[in-house]
Each structure stands twice: as structure tokens, then as C-alpha cells.
Amino acid sequence: MRTVLTGVRLRGAAVVGVVALAVAACSAEPERTPTVATPQAPSAPPSATVAPEVTAAPSSVAVPGPALPEATATPQDVLTGLTSPWGLAFLPGGAVLVTLRDPAQVLLLRDDGVVTLGGPGAEELVAGTATGGEGGLLGVAVPPETPDGGAGSATGAALEVYLYRTTPGGNEVVRTTLDPAAGTLAPLEPVLTGIPAEGTHNGGRLAFGPDGNLYVATGDAQARGASQDPASLAGKILRVTPDGEPAPGNPFPGSPVLSLGHRNVQGLAWHPDGTLVASEFGQNSLDELNAIRPGGNYGWPDVEGTGGAPDFVDPLVTWTTGVASPSGIAAAQDAVYVAALRGARLWEVPWADGGVAGEPVAHLVGALGRLRHVAVGPDGALWVLTNNTDGRGEPRPGDDRLVRLLPP
């Protein structure tokens, strides 16, 4: 069943209304305050285009893609005035967490509005997170077994939250406890440390899999050889228990490494058929969408894109870097969605019978600027984070923003 692009409600009450989409270029705002958007009339949506520089890998099944109503979807502002947003997670009941990379803060969107989380954990994040370049406070994930405490309102129960951040000593995954009613984070507990960090190529996406284990995407931290080094956590997809131990059944005994040979993975998602897909930044030629196999070697730095070498796993789809630079991804029944930074568009990769089922289609080309992340919300709608305040974009009034895609 196709992802439904419909409105979302937190505990039965609509959070925000449809707002006009600003598409004209403009100067950056000197200060940004996270704000819940106010209702306005919807604007006419931009037309989607398909870039010619996109190729489905040879293993793809070249059949006609499904109808694409998302091509005329209208972006609806949920939050505006965000500073370098990066990660997104939905809590039981529908509340939303958003991480801000450079301020090293976590926002909680709940029934009564948006709050910047406080408490000792929040203070530790600000004090101990090393920001600059592509480092900072990155991914966020909530365990699937978290008890349902409502929509993060005054009656919400405390729950565990995992965060990926850069510190002076490297990248790490920490665990904390969120009190949604108080809007606070408990002291941080390191779960997985020793992930190399640099100014770029820090990876950073976190996701809990259907097996209950935590999956961690890392980058090569500008050390090309580290991706092929099984002893290094750089350039890998890692699979660990919620306590940070190597997950049972990992392909390399005693190691958290699930797959290797990656340059900079920033997207992880599971298709309903069980396939783990990941997006990966190429260097100068080709970005990738990969199906992840336990023990698979994805070729970097020896191969960029499709290499055809027997020891390496070829990508499902490749893009030229000018139309992609893929970050977060989401998977639905009939498509995988890829948020593109440099490409400033949302890619839809048709999916059927366990694999790619047609040429990728571009949506929202240039309409929102750089896109950092996309996720399927509990309402079935696509939620998208823009990233025009990350130092590489051109911020517009209200940037950055969290939007939902609504049908025309």
C-alpha cells in the first residue's frame, strides 16, 4: 500500500495548518527560534522533474513505475526557524524529536507546542559536543519496545532515547532518558564509543531494526583506508544491542561491524519486505542507494558506484553527485524515498518484489532547498527536514523547517 500523504494529528488535535511555500531565494536570518507554523492558504506545488543523470543499477528490474501522486504534493510547515536540523524520531503516541546539529540541542514537538529539552543530559550535550564542519549532534533513535506513554504530553511516560554525537575524542552513541512531561533529558550514558571523527564524513544516522538491535551508520572520517579495515569503526554500518554490545549473529564474531567499505552513510531504513537499505555519499562521481547484506563489502575506496568486482556489492541505484548527495531515507511499501542535500530534491525509488522496480523520480526540485532527512510518520505521511542553515545552503525566511507532504 502506498504511503498516504495525509494530515497528522497528535492525540486527536491538528498541530498546524497548511502554509504557503516560499520558493524565492533570500538572505539568511540573523536569529532563529523554533516555531510551530501557523495556518495560511496552501501554495501551488512545484512540478517534479526527473534528472537524466540518474541510473538504476544493472540488477534493477526495468519495469514501469507506479503512479506518483507525490509529484503534486504540497509541503506543509510543521516547525520553522530551525538551526541545522539533522535527526528526526517519532515517539509512541505521535510526538516528535528533532536534533539540531550545531546548537547540540534536542527539540520535542508535542500537543502544546515545541520545547527545547533541558535537564542534565541536555546540558551535557551542549557542553561536550564538538560542533564544526559536519560534526555535532546528529542522529536520534527510540527503541521500538519503548512503552506507550502517549503523545509526549503532560501524561507521557519516561522513555529511552539514543543520540549520535561528535566529541573532541571522536563520535559516540549515548543513551539518555526523556521525561516528555518535564521536557528534560537525564544524564548521558555512553553506549558505543571509539567511532573516528573528522570535519567531514562522520555518518551519524541511528535506527532500531525489526530485530530490536541498534544500527549505526558511520563515515570514513577522511581516512580512506579505514573503510576496509575490519578493526576500525569508520566507514561501516554497525549492529549492536541496546547496551552497545556486538549483536548476536553479526558476521564478524565479537565485532559490531555489519558491513564495510562505506564512504559516508547517512541514511538507514527497512523496507516492509525486510530489506535494509542505506544511502551513501560518493566522492566526485556517484552517490549510492545500497541493499545491505551482513558481511557485505561495498567497495570504498576501491570502487565508487557500480564496480562489478566479485568481492564488492554493487549499488541498487547511483546518482551523479550534483543531483543527490543523499542523506536520510525512508521506506514504504512501494518506494524508497531519499532526501538530497546538494540535489535539493526528494527522490522516489519505485520498489517491488524485493528490489528497485523503475527509474527514480524527483520531487520538490529546488522548492525547499537542501533536504537532510525524510521519514514516514505514524500517520503515513512523509515528513521532511530541510538543511539550508548548515553552512552550505541559502536560507530562506523561516528556514530551516520540518514539513509534511499533503495531497493537492
PATORGU-116679 format. One record per residue (C-alpha): x, z, y; residue in three letters; residue number from 1. Coordinates in pm, 1 decimal, always signed. Each point is the difference from the previous one (the first is absolute). Layout:
<nodes>
{node {X Z Y} "ALA" NUM},
...
</nodes>
This chain:
<nodes>
{node {+0.0 +0.0 +0.0} "MET" 1},
{node {+136.2 -95.1 +343.0} "ARG" 2},
{node {+111.8 +267.8 +243.0} "THR" 3},
{node {-302.0 +65.4 +219.1} "VAL" 4},
{node {+65.5 -18.3 +373.1} "LEU" 5},
{node {-259.1 +247.9 +117.5} "THR" 6},
{node {-22.5 +302.3 +224.9} "GLY" 7},
{node {+130.5 +338.4 -109.8} "VAL" 8},
{node {-149.7 +339.5 +59.5} "ARG" 9},
{node {+159.7 +340.5 -21.5} "LEU" 10},
{node {-251.9 +237.0 -155.7} "ARG" 11},
{node {-285.7 -225.2 +102.0} "GLY" 12},
{node {+86.1 -41.0 +369.1} "ALA" 13},
{node {+157.5 -314.3 +142.1} "ALA" 14},
{node {+341.2 +78.6 +149.2} "VAL" 15},
{node {+31.1 -284.0 +248.8} "VAL" 16},
{node {-174.5 -318.4 +101.0} "GLY" 17},
{node {+116.4 -358.2 +21.5} "VAL" 18},
{node {+232.5 -68.7 +290.4} "VAL" 19},
{node {+122.0 -315.8 +166.6} "ALA" 20},
{node {+324.9 -142.1 -130.2} "LEU" 21},
{node {+262.1 -51.7 +269.4} "ALA" 22},
{node {+208.3 -304.6 -82.3} "VAL" 23},
{node {+180.4 -65.3 +326.3} "ALA" 24},
{node {+365.5 +101.5 +26.8} "ALA" 25},
{node {+69.8 +292.1 +230.4} "CYS" 26},
{node {+258.3 +260.3 +88.3} "SER" 27},
{node {+66.9 +321.3 -192.2} "ALA" 28},
{node {-178.3 +315.7 +102.1} "GLU" 29},
{node {+226.5 +279.0 +131.5} "PRO" 30},
{node {-183.1 +272.4 -194.0} "GLU" 31},
{node {-221.9 -6.4 -306.2} "ARG" 32},
{node {-253.8 +255.2 -107.1} "THR" 33},
{node {-181.3 -43.7 -332.9} "PRO" 34},
{node {-363.6 -63.0 +84.0} "THR" 35},
{node {-310.9 -62.7 -206.3} "VAL" 36},
{node {-131.8 -336.9 +116.0} "ALA" 37},
{node {-327.1 -22.0 +192.0} "THR" 38},
{node {-272.2 -255.2 -72.8} "PRO" 39},
{node {-2.8 -336.7 +174.7} "GLN" 40},
{node {-137.7 -340.1 -83.6} "ALA" 41},
{node {+188.0 -194.2 -269.9} "PRO" 42},
{node {+219.3 -288.3 +101.9} "SER" 43},
{node {+12.1 -338.5 -162.6} "ALA" 44},
{node {+246.4 +19.3 -289.8} "PRO" 45},
{node {+305.3 -224.5 -10.0} "PRO" 46},
{node {+18.8 -289.1 -240.0} "SER" 47},
{node {+219.7 +44.4 -304.5} "ALA" 48},
{node {+268.0 -252.7 -75.9} "THR" 49},
{node {+214.0 -69.1 -301.7} "VAL" 50},
{node {+369.6 -40.0 +67.2} "ALA" 51},
{node {+172.6 -282.0 -189.5} "PRO" 52},
{node {+310.0 +208.2 -67.3} "GLU" 53},
{node {-165.8 +204.6 -275.2} "VAL" 54},
{node {+47.1 -80.9 -365.6} "THR" 55},
{node {-147.1 +142.3 -314.8} "ALA" 56},
{node {+272.2 +58.5 -255.8} "ALA" 57},
{node {+17.9 -238.7 -298.3} "PRO" 58},
{node {-168.6 +255.5 -224.9} "SER" 59},
{node {-307.2 +4.1 +224.1} "SER" 60},
{node {-317.9 -166.3 -121.1} "VAL" 61},
{node {-88.1 -271.8 +249.6} "ALA" 62},
{node {-378.6 +12.9 +3.4} "VAL" 63},
{node {-237.0 -4.1 +297.5} "PRO" 64},
{node {-21.9 +334.5 +175.1} "GLY" 65},
{node {-324.3 +191.2 +53.6} "PRO" 66},
{node {-213.0 -17.9 +310.9} "ALA" 67},
{node {+163.4 +194.5 +280.5} "LEU" 68},
{node {-251.1 +169.8 +231.6} "PRO" 69},
{node {+283.7 +217.6 +130.5} "GLU" 70},
{node {+119.5 -303.0 +196.9} "ALA" 71},
{node {-270.4 +78.3 +255.6} "THR" 72},
{node {+17.7 +378.1 -22.7} "ALA" 73},
{node {-16.0 +195.2 +323.9} "THR" 74},
{node {+259.5 +274.4 +56.1} "PRO" 75},
{node {-160.3 +330.8 +93.4} "GLN" 76},
{node {+219.1 +255.6 +176.7} "ASP" 77},
{node {-0.4 +340.5 -165.5} "VAL" 78},
{node {+297.6 +156.9 +181.8} "LEU" 79},
{node {+192.9 -127.7 +300.8} "THR" 80},
{node {+304.3 +119.0 +192.1} "GLY" 81},
{node {+217.6 +56.6 -308.4} "LEU" 82},
{node {+380.5 +8.4 +20.0} "THR" 83},
{node {+178.0 -189.3 -280.7} "SER" 84},
{node {-256.2 +74.2 -274.0} "PRO" 85},
{node {+133.2 -53.3 -351.4} "TRP" 86},
{node {-188.5 +166.4 -286.7} "GLY" 87},
{node {-368.0 +38.4 -84.4} "LEU" 88},
{node {-177.1 +213.6 -259.5} "ALA" 89},
{node {-364.2 +81.9 -68.2} "PHE" 90},
{node {-103.0 +352.3 -89.3} "LEU" 91},
{node {-283.0 +96.6 -233.8} "PRO" 92},
{node {-318.8 -37.7 +196.8} "GLY" 93},
{node {+130.4 -269.9 +232.2} "GLY" 94},
{node {+227.6 +165.4 +257.0} "ALA" 95},
{node {+317.6 -192.8 +83.0} "VAL" 96},
{node {+367.7 +89.1 +46.7} "LEU" 97},
{node {+226.6 -219.8 +213.3} "VAL" 98},
{node {+376.2 +50.8 +36.5} "THR" 99},
{node {+181.4 -84.5 +322.6} "LEU" 100},
{node {+356.0 -112.8 -71.0} "ARG" 101},
{node {+180.7 +80.4 +325.1} "ASP" 102},
{node {-179.7 +318.7 +114.2} "PRO" 103},
{node {+16.2 +126.8 -361.9} "ALA" 104},
{node {-359.6 +115.9 +23.1} "GLN" 105},
{node {-303.3 -17.7 -228.0} "VAL" 106},
{node {-348.3 -69.1 +132.3} "LEU" 107},
{node {-320.6 +109.7 -171.9} "LEU" 108},
{node {-316.8 -196.7 +72.4} "LEU" 109},
{node {-303.2 +205.1 -96.8} "ARG" 110},
{node {-366.9 +29.0 +95.0} "ASP" 111},
{node {+65.4 +171.0 +330.6} "ASP" 112},
{node {+274.8 -235.7 +118.2} "GLY" 113},
{node {+375.0 -36.0 -39.8} "VAL" 114},
{node {+252.8 +283.7 +7.0} "VAL" 115},
{node {+378.3 +7.6 -8.1} "THR" 116},
{node {+85.0 +236.9 -282.7} "LEU" 117},
{node {+181.9 +320.9 +85.2} "GLY" 118},
{node {+134.7 +292.4 -197.7} "GLY" 119},
{node {+346.2 +70.5 -141.2} "PRO" 120},
{node {+14.3 -321.8 -200.6} "GLY" 121},
{node {-76.7 -209.4 +305.4} "ALA" 122},
{node {+266.8 +186.0 +195.7} "GLU" 123},
{node {+252.5 -69.8 -276.7} "GLU" 124},
{node {-87.2 -368.9 +6.2} "LEU" 125},
{node {+68.6 -28.8 +371.5} "VAL" 126},
{node {+316.4 +210.6 -14.1} "ALA" 127},
{node {+156.1 -145.3 -313.9} "GLY" 128},
{node {-101.5 -365.9 -10.1} "THR" 129},
{node {+264.8 -247.0 +115.8} "ALA" 130},
{node {-167.7 -277.4 +195.8} "THR" 131},
{node {+155.9 -323.1 +117.2} "GLY" 132},
{node {+7.5 -353.1 -132.0} "GLY" 133},
{node {-232.2 -23.6 -299.3} "GLU" 134},
{node {+37.2 +366.1 -93.1} "GLY" 135},
{node {-231.6 +288.1 +77.6} "GLY" 136},
{node {-322.8 +128.8 -150.1} "LEU" 137},
{node {-119.2 -279.4 -228.2} "LEU" 138},
{node {-227.6 +10.4 -304.1} "GLY" 139},
{node {-273.9 +245.9 -91.8} "VAL" 140},
{node {-190.1 +52.8 -325.1} "ALA" 141},
{node {-257.5 +241.9 -138.3} "VAL" 142},
{node {-15.8 +78.3 -374.1} "PRO" 143},
{node {-305.7 -144.8 -174.4} "PRO" 144},
{node {-78.6 +334.0 -160.9} "GLU" 145},
{node {-42.3 +167.1 +338.6} "THR" 146},
{node {-323.2 +205.6 +3.3} "PRO" 147},
{node {-282.0 -142.9 +206.3} "ASP" 148},
{node {-12.7 +213.4 +309.2} "GLY" 149},
{node {-232.6 -222.7 +198.9} "GLY" 150},
{node {+95.0 -227.1 +283.5} "ALA" 151},
{node {+269.8 +214.8 +153.5} "GLY" 152},
{node {-249.6 +190.1 +212.9} "SER" 153},
{node {-28.6 +369.8 +67.4} "ALA" 154},
{node {-91.8 +56.7 -364.8} "THR" 155},
{node {+274.9 -215.5 -151.8} "GLY" 156},
{node {+217.1 +154.5 -270.1} "ALA" 157},
{node {+379.0 +12.1 +20.3} "ALA" 158},
{node {+176.9 -281.8 -181.5} "LEU" 159},
{node {+349.1 -127.9 -72.7} "GLU" 160},
{node {+152.7 -280.3 +205.1} "VAL" 161},
{node {+323.9 -188.5 -70.1} "TYR" 162},
{node {+211.1 -153.6 +276.7} "LEU" 163},
{node {+304.9 -228.1 +7.7} "TYR" 164},
{node {+238.4 +61.1 +287.0} "ARG" 165},
{node {+351.3 -68.4 +123.7} "THR" 166},
{node {+230.6 +295.9 +63.8} "THR" 167},
{node {+362.7 +18.0 +116.3} "PRO" 168},
{node {+94.9 +31.1 -367.6} "GLY" 169},
{node {-208.2 -288.9 -134.5} "GLY" 170},
{node {-356.6 -88.9 -86.4} "ASN" 171},
{node {-210.3 +249.9 -191.0} "GLU" 172},
{node {-347.7 +68.4 -131.4} "VAL" 173},
{node {-153.5 +332.5 +97.7} "VAL" 174},
{node {-318.0 +176.9 -101.2} "ARG" 175},
{node {-217.9 +216.4 +219.9} "THR" 176},
{node {-347.1 +149.9 -0.9} "THR" 177},
{node {-256.2 -122.3 +249.8} "LEU" 178},
{node {-269.4 +230.6 +131.0} "ASP" 179},
{node {-249.9 -255.2 +134.1} "PRO" 180},
{node {-216.7 +257.8 +174.3} "ALA" 181},
{node {+289.7 +158.0 +188.8} "ALA" 182},
{node {+184.3 -328.7 +48.3} "GLY" 183},
{node {+328.3 +142.4 -128.7} "THR" 184},
{node {+278.0 -77.6 -246.3} "LEU" 185},
{node {+172.2 +270.5 -204.9} "ALA" 186},
{node {+381.6 +15.9 -23.0} "PRO" 187},
{node {+158.9 -309.3 -152.9} "LEU" 188},
{node {+126.3 -0.3 -357.2} "GLU" 189},
{node {+259.2 -266.2 -93.5} "PRO" 190},
{node {-113.7 -186.9 -310.1} "VAL" 191},
{node {+245.6 -289.5 -21.5} "LEU" 192},
{node {+325.1 -18.9 +197.1} "THR" 193},
{node {+314.8 -211.9 -9.2} "GLY" 194},
{node {-161.5 -328.4 +105.3} "ILE" 195},
{node {+254.4 -183.8 +218.4} "PRO" 196},
{node {-99.8 -63.9 +361.0} "ALA" 197},
{node {+118.2 -234.2 +273.2} "GLU" 198},
{node {-123.1 -150.6 +324.2} "GLY" 199},
{node {-189.9 -262.4 -199.7} "THR" 200},
{node {-117.5 -58.2 -358.2} "HIS" 201},
{node {-140.2 +347.1 -65.5} "ASN" 202},
{node {-302.0 -103.8 -206.9} "GLY" 203},
{node {-237.2 +292.4 +34.5} "GLY" 204},
{node {-332.7 -73.5 -167.6} "ARG" 205},
{node {-151.6 +268.1 -225.1} "LEU" 206},
{node {-286.6 -44.6 -243.6} "ALA" 207},
{node {-145.0 +193.4 -290.1} "PHE" 208},
{node {-61.4 -219.7 -301.2} "GLY" 209},
{node {-287.5 +1.5 -247.4} "PRO" 210},
{node {+225.5 +205.3 -228.2} "ASP" 211},
{node {+16.7 +283.3 +254.8} "GLY" 212},
{node {+368.0 -55.0 +72.8} "ASN" 213},
{node {+147.7 -57.2 +345.4} "LEU" 214},
{node {+152.7 -340.5 +72.1} "TYR" 215},
{node {+263.2 -24.4 +273.6} "VAL" 216},
{node {+120.7 -323.6 +161.9} "ALA" 217},
{node {+355.6 +3.2 +135.0} "THR" 218},
{node {+223.4 -247.5 +180.5} "GLY" 219},
{node {+364.4 -87.2 -54.6} "ASP" 220},
{node {+100.0 +190.7 +317.9} "ALA" 221},
{node {+215.9 -297.3 +99.5} "GLN" 222},
{node {+219.0 +48.2 -308.8} "ALA" 223},
{node {-66.1 -319.2 -194.0} "ARG" 224},
{node {+171.8 +113.4 -317.1} "GLY" 225},
{node {-210.4 +315.0 -27.8} "ALA" 226},
{node {-305.1 -196.5 -111.5} "SER" 227},
{node {+171.7 -91.2 -327.6} "GLN" 228},
{node {+153.2 +345.4 -52.2} "ASP" 229},
{node {-222.8 +196.2 -240.6} "PRO" 230},
{node {+155.6 +325.2 +121.7} "ALA" 231},
{node {-111.9 -58.2 +359.6} "SER" 232},
{node {-353.8 +62.7 +122.9} "LEU" 233},
{node {+37.1 -277.8 +258.8} "ALA" 234},
{node {-169.4 -336.2 -51.2} "GLY" 235},
{node {-234.7 +132.4 -267.0} "LYS" 236},
{node {-355.5 +87.5 -85.7} "ILE" 237},
{node {+2.7 +355.7 -131.2} "LEU" 238},
{node {-252.4 +171.9 -224.9} "ARG" 239},
{node {-5.0 +379.1 -2.7} "VAL" 240},
{node {-233.0 +283.2 -89.2} "THR" 241},
{node {-176.7 +183.5 +284.3} "PRO" 242},
{node {+288.2 +250.2 -16.3} "ASP" 243},
{node {+259.8 -273.6 +47.7} "GLY" 244},
{node {+134.7 -16.5 -355.1} "GLU" 245},
{node {+56.9 -334.4 -177.7} "PRO" 246},
{node {-336.7 -95.4 -144.5} "ALA" 247},
{node {-37.1 -7.7 -378.9} "PRO" 248},
{node {+30.9 -353.5 -132.6} "GLY" 249},
{node {+229.2 -127.7 +274.0} "ASN" 250},
{node {+214.6 -291.8 -120.5} "PRO" 251},
{node {+330.1 +178.9 +67.6} "PHE" 252},
{node {+7.6 +343.2 -168.7} "PRO" 253},
{node {+43.1 +286.5 +243.0} "GLY" 254},
{node {-25.7 -229.9 +301.0} "SER" 255},
{node {-278.9 -38.9 +256.7} "PRO" 256},
{node {+69.3 -375.1 +20.1} "VAL" 257},
{node {-289.9 -223.2 -103.9} "LEU" 258},
{node {+139.7 -331.9 +127.4} "SER" 259},
{node {+312.8 -114.1 +180.7} "LEU" 260},
{node {+145.9 -292.9 +190.7} "GLY" 261},
{node {-215.5 +47.7 +309.4} "HIS" 262},
{node {+103.2 -55.4 +362.2} "ARG" 263},
{node {-269.2 +188.6 +191.4} "ASN" 264},
{node {-335.5 +78.7 -159.7} "VAL" 265},
{node {-271.4 +122.8 +237.6} "GLN" 266},
{node {-320.3 -73.8 -190.3} "GLY" 267},
{node {-137.3 +140.6 -327.2} "LEU" 268},
{node {-346.6 -48.0 -147.0} "ALA" 269},
{node {-174.5 -17.4 -337.4} "TRP" 270},
{node {-239.2 -278.2 -77.2} "HIS" 271},
{node {-308.4 +116.7 -193.6} "PRO" 272},
{node {+139.2 -183.7 -304.1} "ASP" 273},
{node {+293.4 +244.6 -1.0} "GLY" 274},
{node {+267.5 -222.9 +155.1} "THR" 275},
{node {+235.2 +176.1 +241.0} "LEU" 276},
{node {+82.2 -236.6 +285.9} "VAL" 277},
{node {+263.4 +50.8 +268.8} "ALA" 278},
{node {+95.7 -178.2 +320.3} "SER" 279},
{node {+364.9 -52.6 +86.3} "GLU" 280},
{node {+190.6 -112.1 +307.5} "PHE" 281},
{node {+240.9 -285.1 -58.8} "GLY" 282},
{node {+307.9 -54.1 +211.2} "GLN" 283},
{node {-11.5 -329.9 +187.7} "ASN" 284},
{node {-193.5 -226.7 -233.3} "SER" 285},
{node {-279.0 +137.2 -217.0} "LEU" 286},
{node {-220.5 +307.8 -12.1} "ASP" 287},
{node {-167.7 +89.8 -328.2} "GLU" 288},
{node {-304.6 +135.9 -177.7} "LEU" 289},
{node {+100.7 +128.7 -343.1} "ASN" 290},
{node {-170.2 +128.9 -312.5} "ALA" 291},
{node {+202.5 +304.4 -102.5} "ILE" 292},
{node {+112.0 +41.1 -359.6} "ARG" 293},
{node {+165.7 +318.2 -129.2} "PRO" 294},
{node {+372.4 -68.8 -11.2} "GLY" 295},
{node {-39.2 -329.2 +184.3} "GLY" 296},
{node {+288.0 -130.0 +211.6} "ASN" 297},
{node {-122.0 -189.7 +306.2} "TYR" 298},
{node {+330.9 -160.5 +82.2} "GLY" 299},
{node {+119.6 +125.9 +336.9} "TRP" 300},
{node {+266.9 -63.6 +125.1} "PRO" 301},
{node {+68.0 -281.7 -246.7} "ASP" 302},
{node {-337.1 -169.3 +47.4} "VAL" 303},
{node {-239.5 -28.3 +293.7} "GLU" 304},
{node {-334.9 -145.7 -100.4} "GLY" 305},
{node {-37.7 -192.7 -324.7} "THR" 306},
{node {+331.4 -19.2 -182.2} "GLY" 307},
{node {-102.4 -100.5 -349.2} "GLY" 308},
{node {+276.5 +211.7 -153.7} "ALA" 309},
{node {-90.2 +151.4 -337.4} "PRO" 310},
{node {+118.6 +346.9 +101.7} "ASP" 311},
{node {-218.4 +13.8 +311.8} "PHE" 312},
{node {-375.5 +18.6 +53.6} "VAL" 313},
{node {-126.3 -279.8 +225.5} "ASP" 314},
{node {-252.5 +81.7 +274.7} "PRO" 315},
{node {-367.6 -85.6 -20.9} "LEU" 316},
{node {-3.1 -137.9 +354.3} "VAL" 317},
{node {+264.7 -73.4 +262.3} "THR" 318},
{node {-31.7 -45.2 +375.0} "TRP" 319},
{node {+248.9 -112.5 +260.1} "THR" 320},
{node {+94.3 +300.4 +208.4} "THR" 321},
{node {-152.7 -141.3 +319.0} "GLY" 322},
{node {-354.1 +23.2 -136.6} "VAL" 323},
{node {+32.2 +323.5 -192.0} "ALA" 324},
{node {+242.2 +296.6 +10.3} "SER" 325},
{node {-244.7 +177.9 -231.0} "PRO" 326},
{node {-59.5 +372.1 +26.5} "SER" 327},
{node {-301.9 +183.0 -144.1} "GLY" 328},
{node {-230.8 -160.9 -255.6} "ILE" 329},
{node {-340.3 +62.6 -156.0} "ALA" 330},
{node {-155.2 -129.0 -321.5} "ALA" 331},
{node {-365.6 -78.2 -67.4} "ALA" 332},
{node {-173.5 -165.0 -293.3} "GLN" 333},
{node {+57.5 -358.5 +107.9} "ASP" 334},
{node {+288.7 +22.1 +246.1} "ALA" 335},
{node {+314.8 +175.2 +111.8} "VAL" 336},
{node {+29.3 +49.1 +376.7} "TYR" 337},
{node {+337.6 +7.5 +174.3} "VAL" 338},
{node {+62.2 +128.0 +355.0} "ALA" 339},
{node {+259.5 -215.2 +177.1} "ALA" 340},
{node {+217.8 +132.5 +280.9} "LEU" 341},
{node {+193.5 -297.0 +132.0} "ARG" 342},
{node {-273.1 -234.6 -121.1} "GLY" 343},
{node {-265.6 +200.1 +189.9} "ALA" 344},
{node {-274.4 -78.6 -249.7} "ARG" 345},
{node {-178.8 +130.7 -306.3} "LEU" 346},
{node {+68.8 -200.1 -315.0} "TRP" 347},
{node {-259.3 -23.0 -274.9} "GLU" 348},
{node {+143.5 -93.7 -338.7} "VAL" 349},
{node {-281.6 -107.6 -236.8} "PRO" 350},
{node {+19.9 +179.2 -334.4} "TRP" 351},
{node {-163.7 -61.9 -338.3} "ALA" 352},
{node {+80.2 +37.7 -369.0} "ASP" 353},
{node {+298.1 +226.0 +62.8} "GLY" 354},
{node {+179.9 -211.4 +257.1} "GLY" 355},
{node {+0.4 -212.1 +313.2} "VAL" 356},
{node {-289.3 -246.4 -4.0} "ALA" 357},
{node {+59.7 -220.8 +301.6} "GLY" 358},
{node {+192.6 -52.7 +320.6} "GLU" 359},
{node {+18.2 +296.7 +239.7} "PRO" 360},
{node {-230.0 -17.4 +302.0} "VAL" 361},
{node {+84.1 +143.8 +342.6} "ALA" 362},
{node {-246.6 +204.4 +206.4} "HIS" 363},
{node {+14.1 +145.0 +352.6} "LEU" 364},
{node {+297.8 -218.2 +90.9} "VAL" 365},
{node {+144.5 +151.4 +316.8} "GLY" 366},
{node {-326.7 +177.6 +80.3} "ALA" 367},
{node {+132.5 +353.8 -40.0} "LEU" 368},
{node {+374.3 -59.1 +14.1} "GLY" 369},
{node {+227.4 +160.2 -256.9} "ARG" 370},
{node {-177.5 +153.9 -300.1} "LEU" 371},
{node {+164.7 +295.1 -173.5} "ARG" 372},
{node {-245.3 +97.0 -271.4} "HIS" 373},
{node {-328.5 -92.0 -164.5} "VAL" 374},
{node {-205.9 +214.2 -235.4} "ALA" 375},
{node {-335.7 -15.6 -172.9} "VAL" 376},
{node {-202.9 +291.3 +130.7} "GLY" 377},
{node {-245.9 +209.0 -199.4} "PRO" 378},
{node {-274.2 -207.1 +165.8} "ASP" 379},
{node {+143.6 -320.8 -147.8} "GLY" 380},
{node {+109.9 -128.5 +341.3} "ALA" 381},
{node {+352.7 -107.8 +87.3} "LEU" 382},
{node {+176.2 +237.5 +240.9} "TRP" 383},
{node {+299.1 -136.4 +190.6} "VAL" 384},
{node {+276.3 +164.9 +206.1} "LEU" 385},
{node {+163.0 -202.1 +277.0} "THR" 386},
{node {+365.4 +53.7 +94.8} "ASN" 387},
{node {+68.4 -142.6 +344.2} "ASN" 388},
{node {+163.3 +319.2 +132.1} "THR" 389},
{node {+277.8 +5.0 -259.7} "ASP" 390},
{node {+257.5 -152.3 +236.5} "GLY" 391},
{node {-43.3 -355.4 -125.7} "ARG" 392},
{node {-350.4 -82.5 +116.4} "GLY" 393},
{node {-177.1 -61.2 +327.9} "GLU" 394},
{node {-251.3 +282.4 +48.0} "PRO" 395},
{node {-342.7 -79.3 +141.5} "ARG" 396},
{node {-243.5 +239.6 +166.7} "PRO" 397},
{node {-105.8 +256.4 -259.1} "GLY" 398},
{node {+286.1 -66.8 -241.6} "ASP" 399},
{node {+73.8 +103.0 -254.0} "ASP" 400},
{node {-326.0 +21.6 -188.3} "ARG" 401},
{node {-171.6 +66.2 -329.0} "LEU" 402},
{node {-271.6 -258.7 -60.2} "VAL" 403},
{node {-258.0 -82.6 -263.8} "ARG" 404},
{node {-113.9 -350.8 -81.2} "LEU" 405},
{node {-373.2 -59.8 +27.4} "LEU" 406},
{node {-203.5 -306.4 -99.7} "PRO" 407},
{node {-109.3 -230.2 +284.6} "PRO" 408},
</nodes>
